[in-house]
Amino acid sequence: MITRVLLGGVLAGLSFAAQQPDVKTIIQKSVAANERDFEAAPHFNYKEKDKSGKEIKTYQVTMIEGSPYQRLLSENGQPLSKERAAEEMKKQQQAIAQRKAESPEQSRSRVAEYEKDRKRDHEMMSQLSEAFDFELVGKKKIKKFNVWLLKATPRPGYKPPNMQAQVLTGMEGEMWIDQKTYQWVKVTAKVIHPVSIEGFLARVEPGTRFEIEKAPVPGGSWQITHFSMQSHAKVLFLVNHSSQEEDWFYDFEPVKNP
């Protein structure tokens, strides 16, 4: 009887393991999902709340002629007065008129600058799958999603492609990946040992960390809904510099074609 129970347990465990995708497959599918979300991002308007120090500002972000425009909605939790709200709306209308009046070269330059910044930020996220080795440590439920929890540790021999990615060599983190869609529900990373950036330019210190959260939006893609970062660094190894940033993104709506 005991042997039968033990054998049944072993077979059940083997069946469960067979149903589990390997870590490499999970990461590959999650990277593919993240790429699709990146391509979809410019097709949404949304609200953005930024917290820097004690200051909080909320904006309506609207795609206008190929790049976003931020219209201020509130400061420190207080809506703008009717006069300021009208002024902000006037500024947006002026921006619309100005962009419509641009020459083709001016328009291309403006959109190219937006895409350059967007791709730089995306490349940093894409490097997560290159900079770390991953270990599947379990299953959890976060918010309403059943996720795989992966632990990320620095990958020996990783060569950062740019200055921004150099910090990843000194970080470790965790990824919560949705079991159904392979989307990144949450990513956290923190510096565990000092990292020199561009030789003697700066050194990023332990205590530096960032967190990203994503969620489904209308149309089927997932977009970043929360980003936070704390940074501690020494500039030229002499001047201590610390900063903190936290942003929320919500009320996503597909851009309506004129």
C-alpha positions in Angstrom: 0.0 0.0 0.0 2.8 2.4 1.0 4.7 1.5 -2.2 1.6 2.2 -4.3 1.1 5.6 -2.7 4.7 6.6 -3.1 4.7 5.4 -6.8 1.5 7.4 -7.4 3.1 10.5 -5.9 6.1 10.1 -8.1 4.0 9.6 -11.2 1.9 12.6 -10.4 5.1 14.7 -9.9 6.5 13.6 -13.2 3.2 14.4 -15.0 3.2 17.9 -13.4 6.8 18.4 -14.5 6.0 17.3 -18.0 3.2 20.0 -18.2 5.6 22.7 -17.0 7.4 24.6 -19.8 11.1 25.0 -19.2 12.6 28.3 -18.2 14.0 29.0 -21.6 10.6 28.6 -23.2 9.0 30.8 -20.6 11.5 33.6 -21.2 11.4 33.3 -25.0 7.6 33.5 -25.1 7.6 36.4 -22.6 10.1 38.3 -24.7 7.9 37.8 -27.8 4.9 39.1 -25.9 6.8 42.1 -24.7 7.9 42.9 -28.3 4.3 42.9 -29.4 3.3 45.3 -26.6 6.1 47.6 -27.6 4.8 47.8 -31.1 1.3 48.5 -29.9 2.2 51.2 -27.3 2.0 54.3 -29.7 -1.6 53.4 -30.5 -2.9 54.4 -27.1 -3.8 57.6 -25.3 -3.6 57.4 -21.5 -3.3 59.2 -18.2 0.1 59.5 -16.5 0.8 60.3 -12.8 4.4 61.2 -12.0 5.8 61.5 -8.5 9.2 63.1 -8.1 10.2 63.9 -4.5 7.1 65.4 -2.9 5.7 66.7 -6.2 2.9 64.8 -8.0 1.6 65.8 -11.4 -1.1 64.1 -13.5 -1.2 64.4 -17.3 -3.5 63.4 -20.2 -1.1 61.9 -22.7 -2.5 62.1 -26.3 -0.8 60.9 -29.5 -0.8 63.9 -31.9 0.7 63.5 -35.4 2.9 60.6 -34.4 4.3 61.6 -31.0 2.7 62.2 -27.6 1.6 65.4 -26.0 1.2 65.9 -22.3 -1.6 68.1 -21.0 -1.5 68.9 -17.3 -4.6 67.8 -15.4 -3.7 68.1 -11.7 -0.9 68.9 -9.3 -0.4 67.2 -5.9 -3.9 65.6 -6.1 -5.7 68.9 -6.8 -7.4 69.5 -10.2 -6.4 72.6 -12.0 -8.6 75.7 -11.7 -11.0 76.3 -14.6 -8.6 79.1 -15.8 -5.5 76.9 -15.8 -7.4 74.0 -17.3 -8.5 76.2 -20.2 -5.0 77.5 -20.6 -3.7 73.9 -20.8 -6.3 73.0 -23.4 -5.4 76.1 -25.4 -1.7 75.0 -25.4 -2.8 71.6 -26.7 -4.8 73.1 -29.5 -1.8 75.2 -30.4 0.4 72.1 -30.4 -2.0 70.4 -32.8 -2.0 73.3 -35.2 1.8 73.6 -35.0 2.3 69.9 -35.8 -0.2 70.0 -38.6 1.7 72.9 -40.1 5.1 71.2 -40.0 7.1 70.4 -43.1 7.6 66.7 -43.8 11.2 67.0 -42.6 10.2 68.7 -39.4 7.5 66.0 -38.8 9.9 63.2 -39.4 12.5 64.7 -37.1 10.0 65.1 -34.2 8.7 61.5 -34.6 12.2 60.1 -34.9 13.2 61.8 -31.6 10.2 60.2 -29.9 11.0 56.8 -31.4 14.7 57.1 -30.4 13.8 57.7 -26.7 11.2 55.0 -26.8 13.6 52.4 -28.3 16.3 53.3 -25.8 14.0 52.6 -22.9 12.7 49.4 -24.5 16.2 48.2 -25.2 17.0 48.4 -21.5 13.9 46.2 -20.8 14.9 43.8 -23.6 18.3 43.4 -22.1 16.8 41.8 -19.0 16.5 38.5 -20.8 20.2 38.7 -22.0 21.8 39.9 -18.8 20.4 37.3 -16.4 20.2 33.6 -15.9 16.7 32.5 -14.7 15.5 29.9 -12.2 11.9 28.9 -11.9 11.3 29.0 -8.1 7.5 28.4 -8.0 4.0 29.4 -8.8 2.1 32.2 -7.2 -1.0 34.4 -7.6 -0.4 38.1 -8.0 -3.4 40.4 -8.3 -5.7 38.2 -10.4 -3.0 36.4 -12.4 -1.5 33.0 -11.9 2.2 33.5 -12.5 5.5 31.7 -12.6 8.0 33.3 -10.3 11.5 33.4 -11.7 14.7 34.4 -9.9 17.2 36.3 -12.0 21.0 36.3 -11.3 23.8 38.0 -13.3 24.8 36.0 -16.3 28.6 35.4 -16.4 30.2 36.9 -19.6 27.3 39.2 -20.3 28.5 42.2 -22.5 26.3 45.3 -22.1 25.6 46.9 -25.5 25.4 50.4 -24.1 26.1 52.6 -21.1 22.6 52.2 -19.6 22.8 48.4 -19.6 26.0 48.3 -17.7 24.1 48.6 -14.4 22.5 45.2 -15.1 25.9 43.4 -14.4 25.6 44.2 -10.7 21.9 43.4 -10.3 19.7 40.5 -9.3 15.9 40.4 -9.6 12.6 38.5 -9.9 10.1 38.2 -12.7 6.4 37.3 -12.3 5.2 35.9 -15.7 1.5 35.2 -16.4 1.0 31.5 -17.1 -1.7 32.0 -19.7 -0.2 34.8 -21.8 3.5 34.8 -20.9 3.2 38.5 -20.1 5.4 40.3 -17.5 3.0 41.0 -14.6 5.9 42.4 -12.5 9.7 42.7 -12.7 11.9 43.9 -9.9 15.7 44.3 -9.9 18.2 45.7 -7.4 21.9 46.4 -7.4 23.8 43.9 -5.2 27.3 45.2 -5.7 28.7 48.5 -7.0 28.9 48.9 -10.8 31.2 51.4 -12.5 29.7 53.2 -15.5 32.0 54.3 -18.3 35.1 53.9 -16.3 35.4 56.8 -13.9 32.2 58.6 -14.9 30.1 57.2 -12.1 29.5 54.2 -9.8 26.0 52.8 -9.1 25.7 51.7 -5.5 23.6 49.1 -3.7 20.2 50.5 -2.8 19.5 51.2 -6.5 16.4 49.3 -7.6 13.6 49.5 -10.1 10.1 47.9 -10.4 7.9 47.5 -13.5 4.3 46.3 -13.5 2.2 45.6 -16.6 -1.5 44.9 -17.1 -3.9 44.2 -20.1 -5.4 47.2 -21.8 -8.2 47.4 -24.5 -7.2 45.7 -27.7 -5.4 42.7 -26.2 -1.9 44.1 -25.5 -0.4 44.7 -22.1 1.2 48.0 -21.2 3.3 49.3 -18.3 1.0 50.6 -15.6 3.5 51.3 -12.9 7.2 52.1 -12.8 9.4 53.0 -9.8 13.1 53.6 -9.4 15.4 54.5 -6.6 19.0 55.3 -7.6 22.1 55.8 -5.5 25.3 56.7 -7.3 28.7 58.4 -6.9 29.5 60.8 -9.7 33.2 60.8 -10.5 33.4 58.6 -7.3 33.2 61.8 -5.2 29.7 63.3 -5.3 26.9 61.3 -3.8 23.7 61.5 -5.9 20.4 59.9 -5.1 17.0 60.2 -6.8 13.6 58.6 -6.7 10.9 58.4 -9.3 7.5 56.7 -9.5 5.0 56.8 -12.4 1.5 55.3 -12.9 -0.2 54.9 -16.3 -3.9 54.2 -16.6 -7.2 54.8 -18.5 -5.7 53.5 -21.8 -7.8 54.2 -24.9 -7.0 53.3 -28.5 -6.0 56.3 -30.6 -8.9 57.2 -32.9 -7.9 57.8 -36.5 -9.1 61.2 -37.9 
